[in-house]
Amino acid sequence: MVQPAGDVEGPKRVFVPQIDTQISEGEVLLWVHDTEIVSGKTYQYRAKLVLVNPLLTYDGDVENAADVKAPTIETPPSEWSAENFVPKATEFYVVGANRMGEGSARMTVFTRVLGQRVQKTFTVKRGQPIGGKAKLFVTNPFNQEVKQQEVDFSTGTVLVDLNLNRKIPSGSITKNTFEAIYMDSKGQLRKRIEALDTGSERYRNLRKEADAARAGAVR
């Protein structure tokens, strides 16, 4: 039985039976790690084992001589695993705007460090990159030590333009909100709308994770 890689938010305790118990029950638990996953993609896994034949060279000690000729033994491929989506490590959301002067956007950027979610809100003007480096207090999960360290919140995106009077339908009325137009890491123009970003379930869940991690790192 193969444990596929997946969307793992942090360390999880898993009970693993003793190897002799696994063998007696006819299944051996294997932990497989994919070290080349790319964020934002979905993966499925299946596996087969290739084992060195333990009967190799024991010609006179087996009933079937053919059992000793193959240098390796292969199991049939396992069934395909469920789909495993790998979320992006760094995500940003439009959470507000400053209408004074030429205007600016407030972007909350989430990333992961030491296995925990962290966040930082940046004020961004036209032509400026979204995100950057900032110092935060973070808990080391191995010794529970809280220490300030530099965290990279870079998103690879640049704010191009602002629409401070974006209108979207909300039930039977029209709602005023804010729109940010940005260039992604591939040079494509994209847009984010404040009301949709702050109202999304994903944003709320990220906030909860980051708030919980920050509460544990309070000094």
Summary of the structure (lengths in Angstrom):
residues: 219
radius of gyration: 25.8
end to end distance: 44.0
largest distance: 90.4
contacts: 533
relative contact order: 0.13
helix: 16%
strand: 39%
